[in-house]
């Protein structure tokens, strides 16, 4: 089995990678070149560099893969997009 993981350089994502590897998955991760590889550097994973907002990077990341785990990125809401009573 194969899995693509986004957010793999973070705390939760790195644990997802560990679990998948323990279950004998081939793992590919999509990450930015500026991301820390602290939790991934010694693991048998394939790196695809890019951004989840880039169609080309996503296309490259999923090419040839049938199983994917996409972990969305958490972001703080932009206060300007909130209704006036919630700003």
C-alpha positions in Angstrom: 0.0 0.0 0.0 1.1 3.6 -0.6 0.2 6.8 1.1 0.7 10.5 0.5 0.9 12.6 3.6 0.8 16.4 3.7 1.8 18.1 6.9 4.2 15.3 7.6 6.9 17.7 9.1 4.6 18.6 12.0 3.8 16.8 15.2 0.7 15.0 14.1 1.8 14.5 10.5 5.1 12.9 11.6 3.2 10.4 13.8 0.9 9.6 10.9 4.0 8.8 8.8 5.4 6.6 11.7 2.2 4.7 11.9 2.0 4.1 8.1 5.6 2.9 8.0 4.9 0.5 10.9 2.1 -0.9 8.8 4.4 -1.4 5.8 3.1 1.4 3.6 5.3 3.1 1.1 5.1 6.8 2.1 5.5 9.9 0.0 5.3 13.3 1.7 4.6 16.7 0.2 6.5 19.5 1.9 7.9 22.9 1.4 11.7 23.3 0.9 11.7 25.5 4.0 10.2 22.8 6.2 12.2 21.2 8.9 13.1 17.5 8.3 13.8 16.9 12.0 11.3 14.1 12.3 11.6 12.7 8.8 15.3 12.8 7.9 16.1 9.2 8.8 12.9 7.6 7.6 12.4 5.7 4.3 10.0 8.2 2.8 10.0 9.9 -0.6 10.0 13.7 -0.6 8.0 15.8 -3.1 8.7 19.5 -2.7 5.9 21.9 -3.3 2.9 23.5 -1.7 -0.6 22.1 -1.2 -2.0 25.2 -3.0 0.1 24.4 -6.2 -1.7 22.3 -8.7 1.6 21.2 -10.3 3.0 20.1 -6.9 -0.2 18.2 -6.1 -0.2 16.5 -9.5 3.5 15.5 -9.0 2.7 14.2 -5.5 -0.2 12.0 -6.5 1.1 10.7 -9.9 1.3 6.9 -9.8 -0.2 6.7 -6.3 -3.6 5.1 -5.6 -3.8 5.5 -1.8 -3.7 9.0 -0.3 -4.0 10.5 3.1 -4.3 14.2 2.9 -4.1 16.0 6.2 -5.3 19.6 5.9 -3.3 22.4 7.3 -4.7 24.2 10.2 -4.6 28.0 10.1 -6.0 30.7 12.3 -8.9 32.4 10.7 -8.3 35.8 9.2 -10.1 38.2 11.5 -11.2 40.4 8.5 -13.2 37.5 7.1 -15.2 37.1 10.3 -18.6 38.7 10.7 -18.4 42.1 12.5 -19.7 40.7 15.8 -16.9 38.1 16.0 -13.9 40.3 15.2 
